[in-house]
Amino acid sequence: MSKSRKKERKAAEDNSGNAGSKKPRPWDDAHPKVRVNFSTTFPEKVDMQMTFLIERIPKLSKQKIVREAVGLYLAQKLGDLGELGEL
């Protein structure tokens, strides 16, 4: 988020009288042990690259690769929006 956008956001909060009271995020009350299934497809090349890695790195799986990649992507995008907090 740009500095000018942060200033605009802070000014809007100050003007609204809600400074300091942050709207809860949809994931704030998520239970850490609940898992949700999600299915997706990958190009063959990506699948072959993941297979190559898991055959060479102990305790690595396609699920772990995807989970880590999604986590990094979400942290970046949420940080861009100023919503990073605790993932």
C-alpha positions in Angstrom: 0.0 0.0 0.0 1.4 3.4 -0.9 2.1 6.0 1.7 -0.5 8.3 0.2 -3.1 5.5 0.4 -2.2 4.9 4.0 -2.6 8.6 4.8 -6.0 8.6 3.1 -7.1 5.6 5.0 -6.0 7.0 8.3 -7.8 10.3 7.6 -10.9 8.4 6.7 -10.8 6.5 10.0 -10.1 9.7 12.0 -13.0 11.5 10.3 -15.4 8.6 10.8 -14.8 8.5 14.5 -13.8 4.9 14.3 -10.1 5.3 14.7 -8.8 2.4 16.7 -11.9 0.2 16.2 -11.0 -2.2 13.4 -13.6 -4.2 11.6 -13.1 -7.9 12.3 -11.7 -9.9 9.4 -13.6 -12.9 8.1 -10.9 -15.3 9.2 -10.4 -13.9 12.8 -12.7 -16.5 14.3 -11.5 -19.5 12.1 -10.7 -22.6 14.1 -7.0 -23.5 13.5 -7.7 -27.3 13.3 -10.5 -27.1 10.7 -9.4 -28.1 7.2 -11.3 -27.3 4.1 -10.9 -29.3 0.9 -10.1 -27.4 -2.3 -9.4 -29.0 -5.7 -7.5 -27.4 -8.5 -5.7 -28.5 -11.7 -2.2 -27.6 -12.8 -0.5 -27.6 -16.2 1.4 -30.9 -16.7 4.8 -29.1 -16.5 4.0 -27.8 -13.0 2.8 -31.2 -11.9 6.0 -32.8 -13.2 8.1 -30.2 -11.4 6.3 -30.9 -8.1 6.8 -34.6 -8.6 10.5 -34.1 -9.3 10.8 -32.2 -6.0 8.9 -34.6 -3.9 11.0 -37.5 -5.2 14.1 -35.8 -4.0 13.1 -34.0 -0.8 12.1 -36.1 2.2 8.8 -35.4 3.8 7.7 -33.1 0.9 4.3 -33.5 -0.8 2.4 -31.7 -3.4 0.0 -30.5 -0.7 2.8 -29.0 1.3 4.2 -27.2 -1.8 0.7 -25.8 -2.6 0.0 -24.8 1.0 3.3 -23.0 1.4 2.9 -21.2 -2.0 -0.6 -20.1 -1.2 0.4 -18.9 2.3 3.2 -16.8 0.8 0.9 -15.4 -1.8 -1.8 -14.5 0.7 0.7 -12.9 3.0 1.9 -10.7 0.2 -1.6 -9.7 -1.0 -3.0 -9.1 2.5 0.1 -7.1 3.3 -0.5 -5.0 0.2 -4.0 -4.3 1.5 -2.8 -3.5 5.0 -4.7 -6.6 6.4 -1.8 -8.8 7.2 -2.1 -9.0 11.0 -1.8 -12.6 12.1 -2.5 -15.2 9.4 
